[in-house]
Amino acid sequence: MPEEQEEGKTVYILVVDDDRFANTLVQFVLTKEGYEVETADNPRGALQMIQKREPDLLILDVTMPYINGFEFSAKLRAEGYEIPLIFMTAQDTIEAKLQGFNIGADDYICKPYNHQELVARVQAVMRRIKKNGKGSNQSIRVGQLELFPAELRVVIGGKHAVTLTPTEMHVLRVLMSSAGQVVNREQLLAEVWNDNENNSNIVDVYIRRLRVKLETDAEKPQYILSVRGIGYKFVGR
């Protein structure tokens, strides 16, 4: 049985490999286990899919034209995505494996692989993700908004439910936990991305995404207010 992030929600996996037959095979194996699986045969197409819907797990080939899997993974991290990642590749040298894990891979599978092993490794990664998410299950309510971290959703006015990505949830949790107080960009970077460097553009990108999802008018926010030169403040209404 597949790991579920919340009751009734199936884990969504994106597989990226320029070998379409390999994509189809992985999709068949994992779909049979109850996962929702989509595929892309190039990183550009994969990025467009991720921007529309962030997967719960990314399975990524290394050797691809134009941009390899390592470079694509680094690009995603630079843009603020922290998607759990498994590299699946024919590159079986210790150097390649170390590079993959240093980039932040949760696992590294060498081709050819056993289908049962693939399923077991995917299940193991999803269990670790679920375990690491413990402690964030308690809901936070501020004004009309109630955040359910474990379920990756916000309920507005007790009626309208909005689904969040894991990173969006972390950003909103930090803001709502300090409702009425200014949270500076450095604090968000440290708590959400474990990053102390000046990379506030990532923060701004995710604030924009949250406003689009939560605000009636993202250009005139009522919940997530900007404090010029400092950061942001969550206001409950």
C-alpha positions in Angstrom: 0.0 0.0 0.0 1.3 3.5 -0.8 2.2 6.0 1.9 -0.5 8.7 2.1 0.3 12.2 3.3 -3.2 12.6 4.6 -6.3 10.4 4.7 -7.7 10.1 1.2 -4.8 11.8 -0.5 -2.7 9.7 -2.9 1.0 10.5 -3.2 1.8 12.3 -6.5 5.1 11.3 -8.2 6.7 12.9 -11.2 9.2 10.8 -13.2 11.6 12.6 -15.5 13.6 10.6 -18.0 14.4 11.2 -21.7 13.8 7.5 -22.3 10.0 7.3 -22.8 9.9 3.5 -22.5 11.6 3.8 -19.1 9.1 6.4 -18.0 6.2 4.2 -19.1 7.6 1.3 -17.2 8.1 3.2 -13.9 4.7 4.7 -14.3 3.1 1.3 -14.7 5.0 -0.2 -11.7 4.2 2.7 -9.3 0.6 3.2 -10.5 0.0 -0.4 -9.8 1.0 0.2 -6.2 -1.6 3.0 -5.9 0.6 6.1 -6.5 -0.5 8.9 -8.9 2.3 9.1 -11.5 3.0 11.5 -14.3 6.0 11.6 -16.6 8.1 14.1 -18.6 10.8 13.3 -21.1 12.8 16.5 -20.6 13.6 19.0 -17.8 11.9 21.9 -19.4 8.6 20.1 -19.6 9.1 18.8 -16.1 9.6 22.4 -14.8 6.4 23.6 -16.4 4.5 20.7 -14.7 6.1 21.4 -11.3 5.2 25.1 -11.5 1.6 24.0 -12.0 1.6 21.3 -9.4 4.4 20.5 -7.0 4.9 16.7 -6.7 5.3 14.8 -3.5 8.3 13.0 -5.0 10.5 13.5 -8.0 12.2 10.5 -9.7 14.9 11.9 -12.0 17.3 10.5 -14.5 20.8 12.0 -14.6 21.9 11.7 -18.3 19.6 13.9 -20.3 20.2 16.3 -23.2 20.7 20.1 -22.7 20.7 19.9 -18.9 21.4 16.8 -16.8 19.6 15.6 -13.7 22.2 17.0 -11.3 22.0 20.5 -12.9 18.2 20.4 -13.1 18.0 19.4 -9.4 20.3 22.3 -8.5 18.1 24.6 -10.5 15.0 23.5 -8.6 16.7 24.1 -5.3 17.9 27.5 -6.4 14.3 28.4 -7.2 13.1 27.4 -3.8 11.7 23.9 -4.5 12.5 21.3 -1.9 10.9 18.3 -3.5 11.9 14.9 -2.2 14.2 13.4 -4.9 15.3 10.0 -6.1 17.9 9.8 -8.8 17.5 6.8 -11.1 20.3 6.4 -13.6 22.9 4.1 -15.2 25.7 6.2 -13.7 26.8 3.8 -11.0 30.2 5.3 -10.1 30.8 6.3 -6.5 31.6 9.8 -7.7 28.2 10.1 -9.4 26.4 8.7 -6.3 28.2 11.1 -4.0 27.4 14.0 -6.3 23.7 13.0 -6.2 23.6 12.8 -2.4 25.5 16.0 -2.0 22.9 17.8 -4.1 20.3 16.6 -1.7 18.9 13.3 -3.1 16.9 11.1 -0.7 18.0 8.0 -2.6 20.0 6.9 -5.7 18.9 3.9 -7.8 21.1 2.4 -10.4 19.8 1.0 -13.7 18.9 -1.8 -14.3 16.8 -2.1 -11.2 14.4 -4.6 -9.8 10.8 -3.4 -9.8 10.2 -4.6 -6.2 13.3 -2.7 -5.1 12.0 0.5 -6.8 8.7 0.2 -4.9 10.5 -0.5 -1.6 12.8 2.5 -2.0 9.9 4.8 -2.9 8.0 3.6 0.2 11.1 4.1 2.4 11.6 7.7 1.2 7.9 8.5 1.7 8.0 7.0 5.3 11.0 9.2 6.1 9.3 12.3 4.8 6.2 11.5 6.9 8.3 10.8 10.0 10.2 14.1 9.6 7.0 15.9 9.4 6.0 15.0 12.9 5.4 17.8 15.3 3.7 19.9 12.7 0.3 18.3 13.0 -1.3 20.8 15.3 -3.6 23.3 13.4 -3.0 27.0 13.7 -6.0 29.4 13.6 -5.7 33.1 13.1 -8.8 35.1 12.4 -10.6 33.6 9.4 -7.8 31.3 8.4 -7.0 27.9 9.9 -3.8 26.1 8.8 -3.6 22.3 8.9 0.1 21.6 8.4 0.0 17.8 8.2 -2.8 18.0 5.6 -1.1 20.8 3.6 -4.3 22.9 3.5 -5.8 26.1 4.8 -9.5 26.6 5.5 -10.8 30.1 5.0 -13.9 31.2 6.9 -14.6 27.7 7.9 -15.7 26.8 4.4 -13.2 27.3 1.5 -10.2 24.9 1.6 -7.0 25.7 -0.2 -4.3 23.1 -0.9 -0.6 24.1 -0.3 2.7 22.7 -1.3 5.0 21.6 1.6 7.2 24.8 1.2 4.1 27.1 1.0 2.9 25.4 4.2 6.2 26.0 6.0 6.2 29.7 5.0 2.6 30.3 6.1 3.2 28.4 9.4 6.1 30.7 10.3 4.0 33.8 9.5 0.8 32.6 11.3 2.8 31.5 14.4 4.0 35.1 14.7 0.7 36.7 13.7 0.7 40.5 14.1 4.5 40.6 14.3 6.9 41.4 11.5 8.9 38.4 10.3 12.0 39.4 8.4 13.2 37.6 5.3 16.3 36.2 7.1 14.1 34.5 9.6 12.0 32.9 6.9 15.1 31.8 5.0 16.6 30.2 8.2 13.4 28.5 9.3 12.1 27.3 6.0 15.2 26.8 3.8 17.9 26.5 6.5 19.6 29.2 4.6 21.3 32.2 6.2 22.5 33.7 2.9 20.8 36.8 1.4 18.5 35.0 -1.1 15.3 36.9 -0.3 14.0 36.4 -3.9 12.9 32.9 -2.9 10.9 34.3 0.0 9.2 36.8 -2.3 8.3 34.1 -4.8 6.6 32.0 -2.1 4.8 35.0 -0.6 3.4 35.8 -4.0 2.2 32.2 -4.4 0.5 32.3 -1.1 -1.2 35.6 -1.9 -2.5 34.2 -5.1 -4.0 31.2 -3.3 -5.3 33.0 -0.2 -6.1 36.6 -1.0 -9.2 37.8 -2.8 -6.9 40.2 -4.7 -3.2 39.3 -4.6 -2.3 42.9 -5.5 -4.1 44.2 -2.4 -3.4 41.6 0.3 -5.4 41.5 3.5 -3.7 38.7 5.3 0.0 38.8 4.3 1.2 42.4 4.5 4.6 43.7 3.3 6.7 45.7 5.7 9.1 47.6 3.4 12.7 46.8 3.8 12.1 44.3 6.5 9.8 41.4 5.7 6.2 40.4 6.1 3.4 40.4 8.7 0.4 38.0 8.9 -2.8 39.8 10.0 -5.8 37.8 11.1 -9.2 39.1 10.0 
